[in-house]
């Protein structure tokens, strides 16, 4: 096996096995990895899992309680010598009626679980949104870095023209100095853009749940897209699907059930008890067998105002939850409106930036030709070059802003950005 073939084989293995190398990661893959590894999201999932057993805990109130009882009693009187008596048997306790308190507690627990589920959904959307923003920021910084390379190339072309015209005696040495300064400024910008790219790459790693220095190579493109979304539709979807609204709704329902559970404390209570076992002076008892059942009716009359105080507090909490739901709906509506307007502005900015880039490219080409003919000076040339550099940056940033604004609108509507995007 030749040495060159070995190198090719090793390179192929690295491409296929190393994360972040070779073909790189698409936005979908980055989001899916973040949904699996993000500590922020894993915490929200754990909180949801911690709430789930509450349903079974409250449901146990509908079931009888069965226990094994073993009692040793010592009895003595003035006329009878002390003696011991052993009882061993089964006991069943069951609440037949409690004013619906058990049912309301169970329903409140179910709503609390749904609140935790909505919080997890919110964490999923937030994680996907942050990864999407970080991903397109990386693409933006990479293209700005490449644009800075083009700016440096243009500056060098201008410098070469200035040097050539100076050597021919057709331009002053001041043109050479200005052109050289333009090259130095372009190199300075290039180094800054490179640093911005690596910072953005580290941010993407963190959002994915990786170390900031992990190797990742995002694969994607910034392109002109359009999303003809109707605000009324977006608003309705946001009020219906946004996890913040769902949390507030379920929290209000849970609080109403908790208030009804307090009401049940004023209702009569009916309990049933059944016992079956053995009772004897011997151990274990085996001679005297007994069984009994008991039906108890309890009507609360006075509890020191504790129940009334809890009822008043829960009534106020119901009002608080209702006002919170109204406030959350207004906030979601505002978020949708702002994201919608930002999307419209971004779409308009892309068209304007594209036209500006086209004109700036043409202007530089014309100015370079005029400078060669001696019809333009170095100030005109450097100005045209600076305009093109600005136009390139504006166009790239406008494309990235468009993608970020689309993700923001999806987030406000209660969608997982990119993964639940209509295509």
URPE-V256144 format. One record per residue. N is the residue number from 1. RES is the residue in one small letter. SS is DSSP state (H for helix, E for strand, - for the rest). PHI is phi as a letter, one per 20 degrees, with the letter a starting at -180 (999 if undefined). PSI is psi in whole degrees, 0 to 359 (NA if undefined). Layout:
<<N:RES:SS:PHI:PSI> <N:RES:SS:PHI:PSI>>
//
This chain:
<<1:x:-:999:125> <2:x:-:f:159> <3:x:H:f:321> <4:x:H:f:320> <5:x:H:f:322> <6:x:H:f:318> <7:x:H:f:318> <8:x:H:f:319> <9:x:H:f:317> <10:x:H:f:318> <11:x:H:f:320> <12:x:H:f:319> <13:x:H:f:318> <14:x:H:f:320> <15:x:H:f:320> <16:x:H:e:333> <17:x:H:d:323> <18:x:-:f:132> <19:x:-:f:141> <20:x:-:m:0> <21:x:-:d:176> <22:x:-:m:242> <23:x:-:f:343> <24:x:-:m:189> <25:x:E:d:133> <26:x:-:f:171> <27:x:H:f:319> <28:x:H:g:315> <29:x:H:f:322> <30:x:H:f:316> <31:x:H:f:316> <32:x:H:f:322> <33:x:H:f:320> <34:x:H:f:321> <35:x:H:f:341> <36:x:H:e:332> <37:x:H:d:346> <38:x:-:f:121> <39:x:H:g:324> <40:x:H:g:317> <41:x:H:f:321> <42:x:H:f:325> <43:x:H:f:316> <44:x:H:f:322> <45:x:H:f:318> <46:x:H:f:321> <47:x:H:f:321> <48:x:H:f:315> <49:x:H:f:326> <50:x:H:f:333> <51:x:H:e:335> <52:x:H:g:317> <53:x:H:f:346> <54:x:H:f:330> <55:x:H:f:314> <56:x:H:f:324> <57:x:H:f:315> <58:x:H:f:330> <59:x:H:f:334> <60:x:H:f:341> <61:x:H:f:340> <62:x:H:e:349> <63:x:-:d:151> <64:x:-:f:152> <65:x:E:d:120> <66:x:E:d:132> <67:x:E:b:155> <68:x:E:d:123> <69:x:E:d:136> <70:x:E:c:112> <71:x:E:c:132> <72:x:E:d:122> <73:x:E:d:134> <74:x:E:d:126> <75:x:E:c:139> <76:x:-:b:141> <77:x:-:c:179> <78:x:-:f:330> <79:x:-:d:343> <80:x:-:d:134> <81:x:-:f:153> <82:x:-:g:140> <83:x:E:b:159> <84:x:E:d:147> <85:x:E:c:132> <86:x:E:d:135> <87:x:E:c:135> <88:x:E:b:128> <89:x:E:a:186> <90:x:E:d:147> <91:x:E:c:133> <92:x:E:c:126> <93:x:E:c:132> <94:x:E:b:129> <95:x:E:e:116> <96:x:E:e:325> <97:x:E:b:137> <98:x:-:b:32> <99:x:-:m:21> <100:x:-:n:10> <101:x:H:f:319> <102:x:H:f:318> <103:x:H:f:315> <104:x:H:f:324> <105:x:H:f:320> <106:x:H:f:317> <107:x:H:f:322> <108:x:H:f:320> <109:x:H:f:320> <110:x:H:f:318> <111:x:H:f:324> <112:x:H:f:323> <113:x:H:f:320> <114:x:H:f:327> <115:x:H:f:314> <116:x:H:f:324> <117:x:H:f:319> <118:x:H:f:324> <119:x:H:f:322> <120:x:H:f:318> <121:x:H:f:319> <122:x:H:f:320> <123:x:H:f:323> <124:x:H:f:313> <125:x:H:f:316> <126:x:H:f:318> <127:x:H:f:313> <128:x:H:f:321> <129:x:H:f:314> <130:x:H:f:323> <131:x:H:f:319> <132:x:H:f:314> <133:x:H:f:315> <134:x:H:f:322> <135:x:H:f:310> <136:x:H:f:335> <137:x:H:f:321> <138:x:H:f:314> <139:x:H:f:321> <140:x:H:f:311> <141:x:H:f:326> <142:x:H:f:317> <143:x:H:f:326> <144:x:H:f:324> <145:x:H:f:315> <146:x:H:f:322> <147:x:H:f:324> <148:x:H:f:327> <149:x:H:f:320> <150:x:H:f:321> <151:x:H:f:318> <152:x:H:f:321> <153:x:H:f:316> <154:x:H:f:320> <155:x:H:f:322> <156:x:H:f:322> <157:x:H:f:316> <158:x:H:f:320> <159:x:H:f:317> <160:x:H:f:321> <161:x:H:f:318> <162:x:H:f:319> <163:x:H:f:318> <164:x:H:f:316> <165:x:H:f:326> <166:x:H:f:318> <167:x:H:f:329> <168:x:-:e:357> <169:x:-:m:20> <170:x:-:d:355> <171:x:-:b:149> <172:x:-:f:163> <173:x:H:f:340> <174:x:H:f:328> <175:x:H:f:321> <176:x:H:f:317> <177:x:H:f:315> <178:x:H:f:319> <179:x:H:f:321> <180:x:H:f:320> <181:x:H:f:324> <182:x:H:f:322> <183:x:H:f:317> <184:x:H:f:319> <185:x:H:f:323> <186:x:H:f:321> <187:x:H:f:320> <188:x:H:f:316> <189:x:H:f:321> <190:x:H:f:316> <191:x:H:f:321> <192:x:H:f:319> <193:x:H:f:324> <194:x:H:f:316> <195:x:H:f:319> <196:x:H:f:322> <197:x:H:f:314> <198:x:H:f:325> <199:x:H:f:316> <200:x:H:f:324> <201:x:H:f:319> <202:x:H:f:321> <203:x:H:f:318> <204:x:H:f:318> <205:x:H:g:314> <206:x:H:f:318> <207:x:H:f:334> <208:x:-:e:357> <209:x:-:n:17> <210:x:-:d:170> <211:x:-:f:150> <212:x:-:f:336> <213:x:-:e:9> <214:x:-:f:153> <215:x:-:e:122> <216:x:-:b:142> <217:x:-:c:86> <218:x:E:g:135> <219:x:-:d:116> <220:x:-:a:178> <221:x:-:c:144> <222:x:-:e:122> <223:x:-:b:161> <224:x:-:f:119> <225:x:-:c:161> <226:x:-:c:142> <227:x:-:c:102> <228:x:-:e:77> <229:x:-:e:141> <230:x:-:e:130> <231:x:H:f:319> <232:x:H:g:318> <233:x:H:f:317> <234:x:H:f:320> <235:x:H:f:314> <236:x:H:f:318> <237:x:H:f:322> <238:x:H:f:315> <239:x:H:f:337> <240:x:H:e:325> <241:x:H:d:346> <242:x:-:f:128> <243:x:H:g:331> <244:x:H:f:320> <245:x:H:f:318> <246:x:H:f:320> <247:x:H:f:312> <248:x:H:f:322> <249:x:H:f:312> <250:x:H:f:325> <251:x:H:f:322> <252:x:H:f:316> <253:x:H:f:318> <254:x:H:f:319> <255:x:H:f:325> <256:x:H:f:319> <257:x:H:f:323> <258:x:H:f:325> <259:x:H:f:318> <260:x:H:f:327> <261:x:H:f:324> <262:x:H:f:322> <263:x:H:g:324> <264:x:H:f:340> <265:x:H:f:342> <266:x:H:e:355> <267:x:-:e:158> <268:x:-:f:157> <269:x:E:c:135> <270:x:E:c:123> <271:x:E:c:146> <272:x:E:d:137> <273:x:E:c:136> <274:x:E:c:136> <275:x:E:c:144> <276:x:E:b:126> <277:x:E:a:194> <278:x:E:c:143> <279:x:E:c:129> <280:x:E:a:164> <281:x:-:f:343> <282:x:-:e:168> <283:x:-:c:124> <284:x:-:f:157> <285:x:-:f:139> <286:x:-:b:2> <287:x:-:e:311> <288:x:E:d:116> <289:x:E:d:135> <290:x:E:b:154> <291:x:E:b:155> <292:x:E:b:157> <293:x:E:c:155> <294:x:E:b:133> <295:x:E:d:122> <296:x:E:d:129> <297:x:E:d:123> <298:x:E:c:127> <299:x:-:d:112> <300:x:-:f:134> <301:x:-:d:314> <302:x:-:b:130> <303:x:-:c:28> <304:x:-:m:25> <305:x:-:m:9> <306:x:H:f:313> <307:x:H:f:320> <308:x:H:f:323> <309:x:H:f:317> <310:x:H:f:323> <311:x:H:f:315> <312:x:H:f:319> <313:x:H:f:316> <314:x:H:f:329> <315:x:H:f:316> <316:x:H:f:324> <317:x:H:f:325> <318:x:H:f:315> <319:x:H:f:319> <320:x:H:f:316> <321:x:H:f:325> <322:x:H:f:318> <323:x:H:f:324> <324:x:H:f:319> <325:x:H:f:316> <326:x:H:f:319> <327:x:H:f:317> <328:x:H:f:320> <329:x:H:f:319> <330:x:H:f:320> <331:x:H:f:319> <332:x:H:f:317> <333:x:H:f:320> <334:x:H:f:318> <335:x:H:f:317> <336:x:H:f:317> <337:x:H:f:314> <338:x:H:f:318> <339:x:H:f:323> <340:x:H:f:314> <341:x:H:f:323> <342:x:H:f:322> <343:x:H:f:314> <344:x:H:f:318> <345:x:H:f:319> <346:x:H:f:319> <347:x:H:f:319> <348:x:H:f:321> <349:x:H:f:325> <350:x:H:f:315> <351:x:H:f:317> <352:x:H:f:317> <353:x:H:f:324> <354:x:H:f:316> <355:x:H:f:320> <356:x:H:f:319> <357:x:H:f:318> <358:x:H:f:316> <359:x:H:f:319> <360:x:H:f:323> <361:x:H:f:316> <362:x:H:f:319> <363:x:H:f:320> <364:x:H:f:318> <365:x:H:f:317> <366:x:H:f:317> <367:x:H:f:322> <368:x:H:f:318> <369:x:H:f:320> <370:x:H:f:324> <371:x:H:f:321> <372:x:H:f:327> <373:x:-:e:358> <374:x:-:m:17> <375:x:-:e:357> <376:x:-:c:153> <377:x:-:d:178> <378:x:H:f:328> <379:x:H:f:317> <380:x:H:f:319> <381:x:H:f:314> <382:x:H:f:323> <383:x:H:f:316> <384:x:H:f:321> <385:x:H:f:317> <386:x:H:f:322> <387:x:H:f:320> <388:x:H:f:319> <389:x:H:f:316> <390:x:H:f:321> <391:x:H:f:321> <392:x:H:f:313> <393:x:H:f:318> <394:x:H:f:319> <395:x:H:f:316> <396:x:H:f:315> <397:x:H:f:325> <398:x:H:f:324> <399:x:H:f:317> <400:x:H:f:320> <401:x:H:f:324> <402:x:H:f:314> <403:x:H:f:319> <404:x:H:f:323> <405:x:H:f:327> <406:x:H:f:317> <407:x:H:f:322> <408:x:H:f:321> <409:x:H:f:319> <410:x:H:f:319> <411:x:H:f:314> <412:x:H:f:334> <413:x:-:e:354> <414:x:-:n:17> <415:x:-:e:154> <416:x:-:f:115> <417:x:-:g:137> <418:x:-:m:311> <419:x:-:f:328> <420:x:-:d:28> <421:x:-:f:135> <422:x:-:f:131> <423:x:-:c:NA>>
//
